[in-house]
Amino acid sequence: MFNTRGWIALGLLSAFALPAMAQSFRVQCPTSTITHPNAANNNSEPANIGPGVKGAIKCQQISGGDGYATMGDGTQTYLFSFGPLSGLADIAKGLPGTEFPSVFNTVHAGAPLQPGDPATSGTTYNGAVGLVLDIPNLVSIYDISESGNTVRVVGNAPLGVVAGDQVVISGADTAGYNGPHTVVAPTATNPFFPANYAFTYTSTTTGLAEVTESATATAGLAPRIDGHVDPRPIMDVGVMNGNIPAPLMAIDEDDEFFLTLTNVGMIMRPDLFEQHTVHFHGYPNASAFYDGVPDASVAINIAASFTYYYLAPDAGTYFWHCHITPPEHLQMGMVGQLYVRPRQNRVAVGSSLYTALQTQQGDLRTACNSAADILCSNPLPAGGATVNTATRVATAKYAYNDGDGSTAYDVEYPLQMHGFDPDFHFVGMTFNPEGFTDMKDKYFLLNGRSYPDTVTPGPLATQTVDGVMHFSQPLPSIINIKAGQTALLRISSLDVSEYQTLASLGIPMKVIGYNAKLLRDQAGNNLYYTTNSITLGGGESLDVILDTCLVRTTLGDPSSACSTAAGATIAAGTYYLYTPNLDHLSNDAENFGGLMTEVHVN
């Protein structure tokens, strides 16, 4: 039975689709590309050996719409928001929703996904919501004949095959030809029709008679994944399923990333024919077409999808947001985080990090020549190979291609600072003109939550106007570190109206990167600094390392093991990461809340 929510969603889809007649929902996640031609290698990160593009292919699908979130004092607030349409189970665990093609291109099996999923059914599905096999292409066979072991099939229309496709021949008068066959040549010269009407395959049987103008023979492609989707599950899952922050994204250098944005409309604001885009803030896009700024790119209408393409060139912490009326859409919650992991994570264990970075510098595509390029931020570290003897550690990862192991860490945590004005959000929901000049944040958030919700493990759920629970805030901010280990905090701020400060009590903060750039001068000297507080304006990011080890086995090498001597680690216990701005330590001027979380050293 189609419930009220379903009728609303269907009505919104049909009514708002009118300005976008030629558009529809689709996804795109190729298994291979020109840059990554071998599909078998694109479902895991390969070793980073030698020049050329390594990496893999990753994909993600998100919705653009609206939703609700619950604050630490119980207040619900209305959002313009992005939500997950892939990686549902991973996002519910606080992980990125970015998936390899082998996961993304998996058709959902079992009971249909429900409104509010993954909160409703607890699904473990991580593929693209709505993805279905396309309707098989089928043509009537006009002529089929054999020459030696080569069979030529001529259809009455192009079948649209490529070499390697499986085609099924079927007919009452085509015995010997019937069955599945592998296409060898996708076109073939013939006396009947253009070459693209015909194809060939190799047969193990010879001497078959030619069949012309058959009344029953057909050639068909098996149903396959080509980006076709069923809009029903997309609307069921995507409507009112907004997240704050928006779904987390993570890719590796040299990856090709296909990100599909599907605009499902805003149920609470049916008067708005609101377009959405995705803008990777500060990200080095090769083309403005995929930059999400509508003046130089495209904006996605309701009931339409668009796939953005990125080749990940530079490691670091970035963030993303909608670029339609940015002050409004950012304030209303359309903000998220993205980080790019470095090639150095793929260096063979025990190999020299300095030599690996030298290899990168020898490839024009990845070179960082500080003598010729003032934007080069990760030249070879000063001192050469004699001084920089760090090797790839099996248990460590790295924030940047540092060449000296100085950005090593054990665990990583994304922390996005944001704030909102509840009055602006209420007006945004109630069809009234919004007062941009009066905008004043009163709720201050870490990963969409204010204290004490920041330390609540797992996703937070909110019941919205459809009567269904949704995982509105899936990303906790609690930081867990084993004594002697390091944590990388990927901190960003997308607050529209306020500067935000975070302070650490008891564990020094080592700042190693700013706005996705390694803090290193052109001579190769590290410019890291240690502090107990950092301050960010809207549109800035920092990479910060918390180190619980006081004495390491190799002095000056943070990737080396922590000493086992007494007093070599910070004492186990609970530490605090908080804002010293007292008015930001509250929920709408109440006694508790705001920008604060806990660091647990175990």
N, C-alpha and C positions, 0 to 999 in steps of 0.2 A: 504494500500500500504506500502510495506517495504521500509523505507527511507534509505538514504546512511548510516546514523548512525547505523541502524539496521543491514545492511550487514556487516559493519565493526565489530560490536559486535559479530555477528554470525560467521564471519570468524575467529575472534580471539578465540572464544570459541571452534570451531571445530579444528582449527589448533593446538592450544596449549593443547588440551585435549589428544593428542596422547601419551605423556609420562605417562599419568595417566588413562589408559584404564579402570581400575576397579573402578574409582572414579566418583562421581556425586554430584550434589547439594542436600542437605538434611538439615532438621532442627530437633532439639530434644527439646521437652519441656513436660516431663511427668506430668500428673496431680497428681500422687502419687508415692512415692518411699518407700523403706524399712524404711528409716529414717522418712519420712512424709507419713504414710500409708493411712491417711484419706483425700481423695481428697477434701471433703467439707471444710476442714480447711486450705487449701493451697492457697487460693486466698485473704487472708488478714493476717495481723500480729496478732497472738493470744496474750493473756495476758501472761506475764512472771511470772508464779507462779509455784514454786516447781522445783525440779531437772529434768534433761532430756532435750532432744533437743526440742526447740520450733520453732519459725520462720515459714517460709513458703517456697514455691518454686517460683523462679523468672527466667525469660528467656530473652535473647536478641540475635539478629542476626545482624552481621555487615559484610560489604564488604571490601575486600582488593583490592586496585586498584590505580587510580590516579585522579587528578582533578586540579583545579585552585583556587586561592584565591586573593582577592583584598586588597591592603594595603591602609593606610590612605592618601597617596599621589597619589592614583589612579593606582599605579603599579600593574600589575597582575603577579603572580608568579606560577610556575608549582610545583605540589606536588606529591610525593608518599603518599597515604593517605588511611585511613579507612573511610567508610561512613555508614550511617544507612540503615539497611534492616529490622528493626522493630522499633516500637515507633516513626514513622515518625512525627506524629502531636506533640507528646510531645517534641521531640528534637527540632523541629522548634520553640517551646515556651521557649527553654532554659532549659528544664527539662531532667532528665535521661531517656534513652530509655529502661530501665529495666522494664519488665512487669510481672504481675501474669499470670499463665497459661490460666485463663479465658479470658484474653485479647490477649495474644500472639497467642493462638490457635484459633483465629477467622479468618475464610476465608473471604477475601475481596469481597465485593458485589458492584454492580453498574458498572459504566464505568471503563475500565482497567486503572491501574496506568500508568502514563506517564513518559517519560524521564525527569529528573529534579525534580520529586516529592520529597517532598511536595511543592516545589516552583511553579510548573507548574499548578497544579489543586487545590491547597489548601486543599488537602485531610485531613480528620480527622481520618484516619485509623492508628491504633497503633499495629495491628497484624503483623505476620511474612509475609514479602513480598514473594509472590510466593506460599504460602501454599495453597494446594488444597486437596480435598478428594481423597483418594487412590482408585484405581480401585477395585471394590468389588471382593472378593474371592468367587468362585462358583464351586461346585462339583456335579457330578451326584450321585444320591442315588442308591446304590446297594440293600439295604434292609432297611425297616422301619417296626418296630413292637412295640406292646404295651404289657406291663405286669402290670396289675393294672392301676395306673395312671402314670407310668413311660414309656416314649417312648424312644426307642433306634434307633438312626439313624446311618446307616453304609454307608459311602461314598466310591467312588472308588479311593479316594485319601484323605490325611489329609486336613481338612478345616482350621485348625490352630486356634481353638476357645479357649477361657478361660471361666471360670465360670462367669456368668453374661452377656455374650455376647447375643445380639439379632440376631437370625438366622431366615431366612424366608424360609419356605418349600413351594414348588410350583410344581404342576404336575397334569396331566389329570386323573391319576388313584390313586391319594393320597387324595381323599376327606376325610375330617375329620382331616387329618394331616396338611393340607395347612394353611398357615398363619404365623405370627411372633411368635416366642417362645424364652423363656429365657433359656440359657444353664445352666444345673445344674452340670453335670459332663463332663469335656472336653475330657475324654477318657472312653471307655467302652469295656469290653471283649466281643468278638463275634466270631462265628465259621468261619468267612470269611477272615478277614484281621487283621493286627495288631491293638491293642487297640486305637492307636492315629488316626485311620481312622473313629472312631465312637465317638458319644457323646450322652448324654441323656438330656431330658427335662421333665417337669411335665405337664400332660394334664388334663383338666377338664372333658374330654370325655373318657369313657371306652368302651371296647368291639370292638375296631377297628381291622379290619382284617390286617394281615401281607401282605406287598407288597414287592415282590422280583424281582430284575432285571427289574425295571421299565424303559420304553423307554423315559419317559418325566420328571420324578421327579428330582428336584434339591434342594440343600440346599445352601443358600448363606448368606454371611455377608453383611450388609448394607455398603455403602461407608462410610469411616471414616477417621479421621485424624490420621496419623501415621508417620508424618515427610516428606511425599512425597511433592515435590514442582514442580512447572512449571518453567523451566529456563527462559522463555521469560520475565516475569515481573522482575525477578532478574536482568537480563541483562539490561532491560530498565531503571530500577531505580538505579542499582548499578554502572553502567559504568560512569566514569567521575563525580561521585557524592561524591567525597571525602570531608571530613570535617577537619578543623583545629580549635581547637583541635578535636581529634577523638570523636565519640559519647560518651557522659557522661554515667557512670554506677553508680548505687547506690543500695546497698543491706543492709540488717539488720543482725546482729549477729544471727547465727543458721539457716539462710536461706541456701537452696541449690540453686546454681546458675548455669544455663546451658547457656553457651555462644557459639553460632555458628559463626565461621568465614568462609565466602564464598569468595574464590579468583576469582574475575571476570576479572583479567588481566589488563594490562595497555595499553590503546589505543595509547598513545603518544610514547610508547616504545615497539613496537611489536617485537623488537629484543631480549627483555628480557623475558626469561622464569622464571620470578621472583616468588619465593616462599614467603609466609608470615607466621608469627606466632603471637600469643598474649602472652606477658610476663607480669605478674603482678609483678611489681618491689617491692621487699621487702615483698611480701605477703607470709604468712606461708602456702604454699601448702603441702598437705599430700603426694603427689606423684610428682616426677619430670616429669612424663609423661604429666602432664597438665601445666608444668611451661613455655613452649614456647621457651626454649633454645634448639635449634635444635640438639646440641650434645647429649642431654639426653631425648629429646622429639621427636615430629614429626613436619615437615614443610608441609604447605598446598600448593599443586600444583595448577596451574591455572585450572579452571573448576572443582574444588573440594571443599568440605565443611568438616569441622571438628568441633565437639562440645566439648568444654572444660567444665570440671566439677569442681566446687568449693563448699566447705562447709565453710561458713563465720565464722571464730572463734574469731577474734579480731577486735574491733572497731578502727577507725582511718582513716586518709587520705592517700591513696595510689595513684599510677598512673600506667599506663601500656603503652607498646610500642611494636613494632615489634622487634624481636631479630635476624632477618636476616641482616647481615652486619650492626650492630647497628649504627656506626657513620654516615653511609650514610642514612639509613632509618629514623633515628631520625632527622637528619638535614633536610631531605626532607619532614617531617611533620607527620610521623606515631607515634604520641604521643597522649595520652588521660589521663583522670583522673577517679579515682574510689574512692568512700568512703563507709565505713561500719559504720552503725549507731549502737549504743549500746543497749543491752537488757534493760538498765535502762529506755529507752523511753517507754517500755511496762509495767512498774510498775504501779499498780493501783494509781489513783489520790488520794492524801492525805496519802499514805503509806510512811513509813520511807525508805529513800534511803539507809541508813546504814544497816538496817535489810535486804533489798533486796540484797545488796552486800554480806552480811554474808551468805545468802542463796546460792548465786553463789559459794562462797568459800567452801561451804559444798559439792559441786558436783565435783567429781574428774575431770570431763571433762572441767569444767570452773574455777577450783580453781587457785588461784594465791598465792602460798606460798613463800613469800620473804625469809624465813629462809632456804629454800631448793633449790630455783630456782632464780639464779641471773638475769634471764631474766624477772622476774615478775616485771611489771611496774605499776600495779594498785592494790596494797594491800589495806586493809581497812585503811581509813584515821586515822591519829593519834588522840588520845583523847577518842576513844570509843564512845558508843551510847550516853553517857551523854553530850558530847560536840557536836557531829554531829547529830543535831535534824532536819535537812532539810527533807522535805517531797516532794513527787512528785507533781509538779505544773501542772495544766491542760494546761496552755498556753505556757509552756516551753518545749524545747527539750534539749538533752544533747549530748556533743561530746564524752564522755567516761563514763564508769561505775565508777563514782567517789565516790559514797557513801556519799557525803557531798553537792551535788548541785553546786559545784564550776565551773563546765563546762557548766552551763545552758546558753541557747541562745534562741532568738526569731526567727531569720531568718538566713539562711546560704547561702554562695556564694562560689562556686569553682573558684579559680583563678590559672590558669596555666601559668607560665612564660616560654617563648620560644624565640629563635632568629634564624634568618637564613641569610645565605650568598646568595644574589641574583645571583652572578656569578656562585656559585656552583649549584644552581637550574637551571640556564640557560644551563649550561654544561650537567646537568643531563637529560635535555629534548632533547638535540641535538646530542646525540650519541658520544660525545667526552669523553675522559678519565677525571675523576674527580680528582682535585688536593686536596687531603685531608690535606696535610701539609700547603696549602695556605688558608685553610678555615678561614674566618673572618666574623663574624656576623655584619650586617649593619642595619638590621631591628629587632626591639625588640618588643615583643608581649605579651599582656595579653589576654588569651583565643583566640589566633589567630588573634588579632586585635591590631593595634597601634592607639594612640590618634590622632584625636578625635573620631575615630570609636569605641573606647572602651565604649563611653557613648551614642552611638546610640542604642535605644531600638530595640528589635526584631532581627531576623536573617539578616545577610548581604548576598546578592546574587551576584553571578559572572556568566557572560555568558562565557561558555567554547567553545572549538573548534567545538562542535556539534551544536552550535547556540542556545542552550537552557540555561535558567537561572537555577542555582543551589544554594541552601542555603549552601554556602561554609564555612561560619563562623556563626553558629547559636547561639553562646553563648556570650551575652554582658557581660561587666565587671562593669557596673554601680551598685552602692550599695545604696539601699534605706533602711533607718532605721527610725522608728517612735521615736520621742524624748522620752527618758526614756527606750528604748529597747536596746538589745544587738544583734550584728551580729557576726556569726562565719565565719571567712574567712579560707577556706581550700586551702592553698597556696602550690603549688608544682613547681618545676623547672625541665624541661627536656632540658635545653639548652646544646648543645654539646660542645661549646667552651668558654663560658663566665660565670662568677659569676654574679648574679643578686641581686640588692638591692631594697627594697621597703620601703619608709618612709611615715609616717602619720603625717599630720599637724593638730593639734587641738584636735585630739581624740587619746588617748594613746592606744598602742597595747599591749594586755596581751597575752603572749605566753604560751599555756597550753599543747601543745603536739609537739613532734618532731619525724619524721619518723614513724608515726602511733603508738607512745607510749606516754602515759600520763606522764607528767613531775612530778614524785613523787618518793621519795627515798624509800628504803626498810623498813624504819621505819614508813612509811605512811605520811611523811611530804610533802606537796605540794611544788614543786620547780618552780612554775610559776614565770615569771618575766615580768616587764612592761618596754617597750622601745618605741622609736619613729621610729625605723627602724629595718629591718631584712635583712639578706644576706643569699642567698642559692646558693650552687653549683648544677650542674646538677645531678639529682638523689636524691634530698632531698625534704622533705615536712615539713610544719609547720601548726599547728592549732592555729589561732590567734583570740582573741575576742576583738571586738570594743564595748565599753560600753558607751552609751550616758547618763547614769544615774550617777549623782554625789553623791546622798544621797538615800539610800534604807531604807525601813521600818524596816528591820532586818539587823543590822550592820554585815557585813562580809558574808552575804548570797546573792550571786548574782542572785539567783533564786527568791528572794522575790520581792515584788512590789516596784516600784520606788516611792519615796515620792512625794506628791503633793504640797509640800511647794515651794515657789518662789525660783528660783535659784537651784532647785534640779536636773535639766537636763542641758545638753549642749545646747547652743543656736541653734535654727533651722537655717539651711543654708547649703551652699555647702562647703565641705571640700575636700582635695585632698590626694590621695594615688599615689605616684610617685617615680621614681628613682632619687636619688641625683647624679647619675653618668651622667654627662651632655651629654656625647657621646651616652648614651642609651636613651636620650630624643629626638630622631630624627628618621626620615625615610631616611636612606641612606645619613646621614650627612646634611639633609635639616633642615629647621628652626623649624619644629614641628613634633610631633609624639612620637613614642616610648612608654616606660612603664609609663603610667599615666592614671588614671581614677578618677572619682569623687564619693564622698560619700555624699549622700543627706540625711540630717536629717530633717524630716518633723514634 
